[in-house]
């Protein structure tokens, strides 16, 4: 389960405008190489997995599993959210650090 600290970083990213919320937005910005990390709901649909996870993985973008779509959306002040894209390099690094993951793929430069 994703820690409260990691979810808090996503909340800060939402306030700062450095995250993308929703499968369509995340996918579009992945195609433009503007996403540094992706958080997906633990109960994501097969369609979201196919559209977002596969594309992010192919591009070397870290994908981490978050809470349920309902909880992820609640923490971001929205309805259910299956995918969140992090566009800021430092925020992505902080998120991955909080989750105990090394910074990999998609985080070079800004």
N, C-alpha and C positions, 0 to 999 in steps of 0.2 A: 504494500500500500504506500502511496506517495505521502510523504510527511507534510505536516501542517506548514513547516518552514518553506518547503518547495511550492506548495499551493499558494502561500503568501507571496512568493516571488512572482507567480503568475498574476496574482491580483495587482501587484505593483506594475507589472508589465501592461495590464489592461488600462490602468490609470494613465500610464505614460504613452500609451498607443504603440507599444512595441511588440504586441502579440496579435495574432489573427485568430478569430474565433469562427469555427465552422469548417466543415469538410470542403466546401467550394472555395472559400478564401484561401485555406491552407494549400489546397491542390494548385490553385492558380499561381500562388507565389512560389511554390516549390518549382513549378515549371519555369519561373523567371529567376531562379537561383537566389531568392531573397530570404529563405528560411534557414535558420541556424540549428534548430532542434524542433522536434514534434512531440507533443504529449497526446496520447490517445486514451480514450476511456477504456476501462477493463472490459466493458460490455459492448464494445464497438460492433457495428454490423459488418457482415462480410463485404458489403459494398464499400464501406469506409476503409476497411483493411485493403481492399483491392485498389482503391483510388489514391489513398494517402500513404499507407504504410509501404506498399510496394514501390511507389515512386520515390519516397524519401530514402528507402533502403538502397535503391538503385543509384541514387545521387550521393550516397555516403553520409546522409544526414541522420544524426542520432534520433531514435524513436524510443520514447519511454512510456510505460504504461502508468496511467493515472487511476483515479478512483472511477466510480460509475459515471456515466454520462449525466445523470441527474445531479450527483454531487459536484462534478466538475462545473456544470452550469450554475449551480447554486453558489459556488465559491466565486464565480465571475459575474454574478448578478444577472444571470440569463436562465433560459429554460435549459433543457438537456443539451449538452455539447459533447460531441464525439471526438472532435479533433481541435487542437490548439497548436498554432505555429508560433515559434519565437523568432522574431526578426533581428533582435539586438544581440550581437556577439557576446557582450559581457553578461547579459541576462541569461543567455543560453549556457555559458560557462558556469555561472553561479548555480543554475538549476541542476546541471549535471553534477556539480560538486556536492550539492546538498543530497543528491541521490547516490553518492558514492561511486559515480562513474567518471572515468577519465574523459577529458575533452578529446573528441575524435571527429573526423569528417565534417565538413561544412562550417567549421568555425574559424578558418583562417581569414584574415583581413576584415574590413568593415565597409 
